[in-house]
Amino acid sequence: MKINGFGSLSDEHIEEIESRYALSLPEDYKTFLKETNGGIVTEEHALKISSI
């Protein structure tokens, strides 16, 4: 499965988000954001609803 990643976030960006929204993200989620920051499955690998 191919996933197009969104890039990674810096510590500074994460700290800005936490400050802006007055929250503290869990350490494991911060690691996830710094390493991958999520992504999207390419269309050719996405499950088509019509095929269910």
Buried (B, 14 or more C-beta within 10 A) or exposed (E): EEEEEEEEBEEEEBEEBEEEEEEEBEEEEBEBBBEBEEEEEEEEEEEEEEEE
